[in-house]
Each structure stands twice: as structure tokens, then as C-alpha cells.
Amino acid sequence: MAEHLGDRLARLRRLADLTQEALADRSGVSVDVIRKLEQRRKHSARLPTLHALSRGLGVELTALLGDPPGVPSTGDADPPQLVAVRRAIMPPLFAPPQEPSGAERLTVPLLRREIADGWTLYHNAEFGRLMEVLPGIIADARFAAAVGAADDKAAGQAALGKALQLAGHLAIRLGKTDLALSALERAMNAAADSSDPLLPAMVSNSVAWNYQRQNRLDDAEHLAVYAADGVEKEHGKSAEGLRVWGGLVMSAATSAARSGDYSKASEMMTTAEDATRRLATLPPPADGKMVSVFSRSSVRIERVRLAVQHARPEEALSLAKGMRLSADTPPSWRTWLLLDVARAHADLGNAEGAVKALEKLRQIAPGWMRHHTLAVAIASDLWAGPSHPPGLRKIVEFLGVAN
């Protein structure tokens, strides 16, 4: 069972040598909220509140969130799979690129297919499997970027940039934000020498996400807006450019929302959603999985998430009602939508609606649900409430929160 948010908060507060009152002063969060969290009378908090608490504690947001890790977080040395990923991101000094030894001859198209398969593993939350294959993919990409004519090297650099971007995303999910930044800085260097003019902006979006996880919300918003402006000027008329631009606008909106400016975030998200109508009039990207998940579905899912996080459950359910998800919506986004819908129903006191959403979530992503802290928090809140609709007991037993 995942560690309770209140337990993490209390542990981090003690490590910072702060009383509950002192943390309240530093963070601007009421001592009553802090006390209820630490006493497990409150099982979750809004993201702006969590950002404020982590700033008051002087820790990254990931330390407080306790996001589901891809490997056990026991305090021991990194497991061999993660060591191999580190070594692939930051190879030994003066080590030459190694020629692939596989039976199939390495080509950039083959390499890009391998990277696309890696992104599929990532979106399916198969982090353990991804850690197994990613070092080989990065090594192959690094070799492809080092050999051949100038055009071949530029194509290899594009593949290397995407592979290192994927490594950065994986590291963020594992709570290793410094490792993620190392991977993304290397991805940016590869992007600058690549044949893909949109790759620097795509990597910038990933860096902005990493900044968000480190509580650098102003840095994240500034970077996303700066990159979006550049894409709009140079590539705004293509489907690829529009998708990259839209992803950056969504990222900027998320940073604004987490800083407490919901109206600014909502305006940005509406602008992004309006732009998705143009996608239908443009030829689709050759490989959308390697560009951006930006679509009408992804924008609407993110709008639901922001509404839930800012105590607007009615708005969240209104946005989610009748939503038709596009075929390219990643599974991870679908699971987040169900979790946010469950949270909105729970916030409105509709335990039955929350349980139905959790049951759907259990059907499509049981492993993800079992160790996700927010799923556990919602189920705990429902179980502590006065109404136990059919199906709730099975959910809490599955998550290990039943008394």
C-alpha cells in the first residue's frame, strides 16, 4: 500500500525541523489543513496547496506527492535497471559510441520505430520494461548520430534527441528530476544538430514539465510560452507545428494554474482547445506519436484535471460529460480522466458516481490504480464517508485500504 500523504508530510516537516505552525507560516497553508492531513483526517489536497507545502518544506513536489515509481523506492542503491539507464544517458567519459551488435542492420527508420514503441511502453506505465530496453535504444541512437554523411548524422541526432527525451520523461516519473534534466539537456543538444526543426520546442516542453515537478513554476511557464511563440511564428501552419504549439500552451496553462491563477490557465486552455479545430483541416503528421499528444481530447482531459484540482467539480464533470476520446489518446491520459471524474464525484458527495469511475479505472489499469496515491486517497475518503455504495468494498479491498 502506498504511503499516506499525511505521513510523508509529517516526515518531511520533521526533517525540516518545523512545527505545524511554522510550516503554515512558511507555506501560507492553514495549520488546520496541515493537522488534518497529518492525522489522516484528510487524505488529499489540491495541487496548488501541495506546491505551497513543498515550497514551505524546501523540497521538490515529487517528494511530497509520492508518485507511483517504476521501481521500488526503498532507500537502497539504485537497482541495476536504473543504473543502466543512467549510464546510457551519461556514458563514461571518452567512451566511443558502440556499433550495434544485433542481427538486424541499424537504420534510422528502424530506430525511430523502436523509440515509438518505447513511448508506447511509457504511456502504458510499463516503466520496468521500458528501463530494460531504453539503454539499448539510446546506445543505438548515439551511434547513428555519430556515423555517416552529414544528413545521416542529422537524422541520427533527431533519433537521439527523441530517445533522450523519453529517458527524461521516464526519470521524471521515477522522481529523479535531476537525472531527467541531464537527459533533457543532452536531448536539447542533439535537437540543435538534428534534422527536425520542431525537436527543440518538443524538448523544451519536457523541460518545462520537469521544472513544474521541481516547483519552478515561473520558469516552466516562461519556457513554455517562449517556445510556443517560436513555433507559432515558424511552423504554425503545419499539423506538426500546431500540435507542438498546443502542447506548449497546455504546459504553460498548467504552470499558471499551479501558481494559483486559474482564470489565466482557463483562458490558455480555451485558446488551445479552439486551435484543435484547425487540426481537422490539416494533413495528419506522418508519426503523431513522435510529435505530441495534443488533440481536442487531450485538451479537454487537461481542462477536467485543472478544474478538479481547483475545487470546481461541477465544471469538471460538465467538461467530461459526453467526451469522445480520439483513437490516439494515450492510455495514461484515459486513466487520469477517470481518476479526475472519480475525484469530482467524491467532492460533490456522489459516492456512487465516484465508485463507478473507480470501477472503470480498475478494469482498464489495475496495476496503475493499485499504487497511485490519488486513487488510494479517493477510496479512503469514500470509505470514511457515510455512504458505502455497491462496489466500494471491492475497491478498497483491492487497494488495501479497508479496515
N, C-alpha and C positions, 0 to 999 in steps of 0.2 A: 504494500500500500504506500502511496506517495506521502511524503512528509507534509504535515498540515502547514498552511501559510502562517498561522499564528506561531507555530513552533519555530519556523525559520525566522520570523520577525523577532521573537524574543531572543533567540540565539544571537542574531546579528546585533541586536541592541546591546546585549551584554558584552559582546566582543568590542563594541564601540564605547563601552563604559558610560552608557547613557541611561538615565531613568526614563520611565514612560513620559513624564512631564517634560524632560529635556528634549526628547525626540519630538514631542508635539511642538515645542517651540522652534526647533530647527526645521521641521518639515512643513509646518502650517496645517498639519492634520490634527484633528481634535484628539485629546487624550482618551476620550470615551471610545472612539473608533479603535485606537491602538489597544486599549484594555480589552475590548470585546474580541478583537482578533486573537490576542494572546491567550485569552481564556476560552477560546474556541466557541464563543457565543456568536461569532460572525465568521463565516467560512471563506469569504472572498471580498474583494474590493475593486473599485473601478481603476482602470489603468492610470488616469491622472493622479489618483491617490497613491497608487503603487510607485509611480515616478517620484512623487513628492517624498514618500517614505524612504526610497532608496537614496535620494539626494541627501536627506537628513542623516541617513546612516553612513553616507560616504561609500556606497557600494554600487556596482552595476545592477541594472534591473534584473539581469539573469540570476543574480544571487538570491533575489527575493522571490522571483517567480517560480523557481524550481521547475523549469520547463522539462518535458519528458526527454531524458537523454537517450542517445542511441546506444550507449554502453553504460554499465553500472557505474555510478558515481560513489565510490567507497572511500575516497581519500587516499587510496593506494596509488602507486605509479600508474601512468597511462598504460592501458592494455596494448598488446603488440599491434593490433589493427590501427590504433590511433597513432602509435609511433611511426608506423609505415606511412600513414597519411602525412604526418609532419615531415618526414624525410623526403616525401615526394614534393611537397610544397617548397621546402627549403633543403635542397640536396647538399651533400657535403661539398665544402669548398674545393674548387679546382677539379671536381669530378667531371669528366667529359660525358656528353649525352650517350646513352647506351642504345645501340641498334636493337630494335625489337627482334626477339628470337622465335616468334610464333610461326606456325606453318603458313599462314596466310600473309601475303605481302602487304605491308602497311601502305595505305593510300589515305589521302585526306578525306574523301567521301566515306570510307570505312571508319575512319577515326571519328568523324562527325556523327555517324550512326551510333558508335559506342558511347559518345558523350550524350547524345539524345536519350539513349537507354539509361544512362546514369541519372539524368534529370527525372526520368520516369520513376526510378527507384527512390529518388529524393522525395518527389511529390506523393509517393505511396508510403512514405515514412519508413522505408526499409533501409534504415541507416546502417545496420550491421552489414548487410550485403553490399551496400554502397562503399563502405570502408574497405571491403575486400577487393573490389575491382578498381577503385579510383586511383590508387598508386600506379597501377599499370597504365591506365589511360593517360595520366599526367606524364609519365615517362615517355610513352609513345608520342604524345603531342610535343614534348620538349625536343625529341629527336626530329620530328617533322619540321619544326621551326628552325632547325639548325642546318639542314642539308638542302641541296638542290639549287635551282636558279632563283632569282630574286622573287618572281611571282610564286614559286613553290614555297619559299620561306615565309612570304606574307600570308599565304593560306594556312601554313602551319602555325604561324603566330596567332591567327584568328582561332584556330582549334585550341591552342594552348591557353589563350585568354578565356575561352568558354570553360575549359577543364578546370582552370584555377578559380574561376568564378563559382563553379559548382563546389569546389573544395571550400571556398569561403562560406557558402551557404550551409554546407554540412557542419563546418566549425561553429557557426552561429548557433545552429540547432543543438550542438553539443555543449553550448555555454562557453566555448573557447573563443571569446571575441577578439583577443589579441592575435591568436593564430589566424582567425578569419581576416583580420586587417592585413596581416602579412601576405596571405594568399591573394587578397583583392588588390593590394599594391602591385604584386607581381602580375596579376591579371591586367591591370591598367597599363603596365609597361609593355606587355605583349600586345594589348589592343592598339597602342600607339604605333606599333610596327606592323600591324595586321592589314589585311585586305578588306576588312569590314569597317566602314566609316561610322557605323552605329554602335560598335562594340564599346568604345569608351563611355558612352552615355549609359549603356546597359550595366557596365561595371559600376558606374557612379551610383546607380540606383541601389546596387547591392551594398556599396559603402555607406550610403545613407541609412539603409536598414541596420547595418552594424552600428552606426552612430546612435540610432534610436535605442538599441539594446544597451548601449553604454551611457544612456541618459544625456547624450549630446544632442538634444532635440533641435536647438537653434542651428547647429552645424548640419544636421540631417536635412532640415527644411531648406536652408540656403543652398546646399549642394544639389538637392533635387530640383529646385526652381532654376538654378543656374544651368544645369544640364538640359532641362526641359526647354528653356529658351533657345539654347543652341540647336537642339533637334528641330524645333518648330521652324527656325529660320532656314536650316539647310536641308531638311528631309521631311517636312511636314506634309508633303503631297503624296507620299507613298504609304502603303499599308504598314510596311515595316516601321517607317518613321513614326506614323501615328500611334502604333502600338507601344513603341518605346516611350514616346512623349506621354501617352496616357498613363503608363506605369509610373513615370516620374511624378506626374501631377498627383496620382493617388498616394505616392510616398510622401510628398510634401503635405498633403491634407492630413495624413495620419500623424505626422510630426506636429502639425498645428493643433490637432485635436488633443494629443497627449500633453501639449503645453497648456491646455485649458481653453483654447479658442475654438469652440465648436462651430460657431457661426462661420468663421473663416474656412474651416475644414469642410463644412457642408457646402459652401459656395464652390470650393475647388472640386469637390466630388460631383456636384451637379454639372459643372463645366466638363469634367471628364466623361460623365455619362452622356451628355449631349453629343460629344465628339464620337462616341461609338456608332452613331447613326451613319457617319461617313465611312466607317469600315465596310458596311454592306455595299457601298458603291465602288469599292476599290478591289482590284485583284488580290486574292489572299496571298500571304507570304509563302514562299516555297517551303519553309520549315518553321512554322509558327512556334513549335516547342523550343526552338533555339533563340527566339526573339523575345517574346513577352507573353504573359498570360492575360494581358489587357483585353477585355471584351465587355459587352454590356453585363454579362453575368458576373464577372469579377468585380466590376464597379459596384453593382447592386449588393453583392455579398459584403464588400468592404463598408458600404454605407450602413448595412444592417449592423455590422460589428461596431462601428463608431457610435451608432445610436444606442446600442446596448451598453457600451462602456460609459456612456454619459447619461445614464438613468433616463432614457427615453424609450421604454419598452413598447409603448403603443406605436410609436413611429417605426421602430424596428420591425414589428410584426406586420405593419402596413406595407413596408418596403418588401418584406419577404413573401407576402401573400401572392399566390399565383405565379411565382417566379419560375421561369423555364430556363434551366441551365443549358448552356451551349455544350456541344459534344466535347470541346477541347477544355472544358473546365477541369482542372486537376482534382483528383480525389481529395487532396488535403484541403482544398477550398470548400468542397462539398461537406466535409466533416465539420469544418469551422462554422458553416452556416447552420447546421443542425444544432451545434452546441450553443450558438448565439440565440437561436429560436427557443431552445430549452430555457436558457437564462432569462429571456424576455418573458416567457410564460410564468416562470417562477417568480420573477419580480412583480408580476401582476396578481400573484396569488392563485394562478391557474395551475395547480399541481398536475391535473390530468393532461393538459396540453404539454407541460414540461416532460412528463413521463413518456408520452407518445414520441416526442422528438428524441429523447434519450434511447428509446427502444429502436428507432430507425438507425440511430448512430451505432448502437451495438451490433445491428445487423450488418452494416457496411464496413465498420472499422473497429472491431472488438479490441484488438491489441492496442491500437492508438488510444481508445477510450479508457482502457483499464489503467493506464499510467498517466493520464492527463489530469493535472491538478484542478483545472476548472470543472471538468466533468465530475470529479470526486466532490468538489465543493458544492456544486449544484445538487447532487444526490444527497449530500449530508444535510443541506438546508431543507430539502424536501422531507427527509426522514425525520428531522427535528420538528417539522410543522404539524398542524392539527389534522391534516387530511392525508391519508395514505391510499391513493387510487390504485386500481388493479395494475400490476406490473411493477410497482415501485419496489416491493420486497425483492424481486428477482434482480432488479438493477443494483440495489445497494449490496445484496449478497455477492453479485458479480464483481463489484468494485471493492468489496471488503470493508464497507463502512457500516454494516448493520450491527446493532448491539447484540 
